[in-house]
């Protein structure tokens, strides 16, 4: 994806995920100013994968619990019927 074709609203999930995982504190502050805490909560809690340190940071910054995150509560793969 070209940077010029990036739309901040239609690509919000991808932008938020990338900045949260790989960005610095300055990027985090820009996300909060642009999207607001409620939008950030909606997006980050639905992400499938997040590093544990990122989850801890988001819990502190957005007043969330680890149980609020999909990546912490869902199983990565459905259980196979032949495994008991």
Backbone torsions as a table, in degrees:
resi	resn	phi	psi	omega
1	UNK	NA	133.2	178.7
2	UNK	-80.9	144.4	179.6
3	UNK	-61.9	-33.9	-179.7
4	UNK	-66.7	-28.6	-177.3
5	UNK	-91.0	4.9	-178.6
6	UNK	-76.0	124.9	176.9
7	UNK	-109.0	121.5	-173.7
8	UNK	-62.1	-26.1	-178.9
9	UNK	-90.4	-48.2	-177.2
10	UNK	-74.0	-21.5	178.7
11	UNK	-108.6	24.3	-174.7
12	UNK	-58.1	-44.0	-177.5
13	UNK	-60.6	-45.9	-179.0
14	UNK	-67.1	-40.7	-179.5
15	UNK	-65.5	-47.7	-179.0
16	UNK	-62.6	-45.8	-179.7
17	UNK	-59.8	-44.6	-177.8
18	UNK	-66.7	-44.1	-178.2
19	UNK	-69.1	-40.1	180.0
20	UNK	-63.5	-42.4	-177.7
21	UNK	-79.0	-39.5	-170.1
22	UNK	-118.6	-11.6	-175.9
23	UNK	-84.5	173.6	178.1
24	UNK	-101.7	-170.0	-177.9
25	UNK	-65.7	-34.8	177.9
26	UNK	-63.2	-42.5	176.9
27	UNK	-63.2	-38.5	178.1
28	UNK	-61.0	-44.8	180.0
29	UNK	-64.7	-36.2	176.8
30	UNK	-65.8	-40.3	176.8
31	UNK	-60.3	-45.9	-178.7
32	UNK	-63.3	-40.1	179.2
33	UNK	-67.1	-40.5	-175.1
34	UNK	-78.6	-49.9	-172.9
35	UNK	-94.0	-29.2	-176.2
36	UNK	84.5	158.4	-175.5
37	UNK	-64.3	-37.7	-177.3
38	UNK	-64.5	-45.5	178.1
39	UNK	-63.4	-41.2	177.9
40	UNK	-61.5	-42.8	177.6
41	UNK	-59.6	-45.1	-179.1
42	UNK	-59.6	-42.2	-175.4
43	UNK	-77.5	-51.1	-173.0
44	UNK	-67.4	-30.6	-179.8
45	UNK	-73.0	-16.0	179.4
46	UNK	-99.1	-4.2	-180.0
47	UNK	-68.1	141.6	-177.0
48	UNK	-77.3	-31.4	-178.5
49	UNK	-134.8	133.3	173.1
50	UNK	-148.8	144.4	176.1
51	UNK	-70.0	149.0	-179.6
52	UNK	-56.1	-38.7	179.7
53	UNK	-67.2	-32.1	176.9
54	UNK	-68.8	-41.0	177.3
55	UNK	-60.8	-44.1	179.0
56	UNK	-61.0	-44.0	178.5
57	UNK	-60.6	-46.9	-179.0
58	UNK	-65.2	-35.9	176.7
59	UNK	-60.1	-43.9	-179.9
60	UNK	-69.2	-45.5	-173.8
61	UNK	-74.7	-32.5	-174.7
62	UNK	-111.7	8.8	178.6
63	UNK	56.2	54.7	-179.5
64	UNK	-118.4	167.8	173.1
65	UNK	-111.0	156.8	178.9
66	UNK	-60.0	-31.5	179.7
67	UNK	-67.7	-14.0	178.8
68	UNK	-77.2	-16.0	-174.0
69	UNK	-93.1	132.0	177.4
70	UNK	-59.8	-39.2	-177.7
71	UNK	-66.3	-19.5	-179.8
72	UNK	-97.1	-17.8	-173.8
73	UNK	-112.7	-20.7	-177.7
74	UNK	-98.2	151.3	176.3
75	UNK	-80.1	141.0	-177.5
76	UNK	-67.3	-32.3	-179.2
77	UNK	-136.3	146.4	175.6
78	UNK	-65.9	149.0	179.8
79	UNK	-70.2	140.3	179.5
80	UNK	-79.2	139.8	-176.0
81	UNK	-65.0	-22.6	-178.3
82	UNK	-87.3	-4.2	177.5
83	UNK	-105.3	125.1	-178.7
84	UNK	-109.1	NA	NA
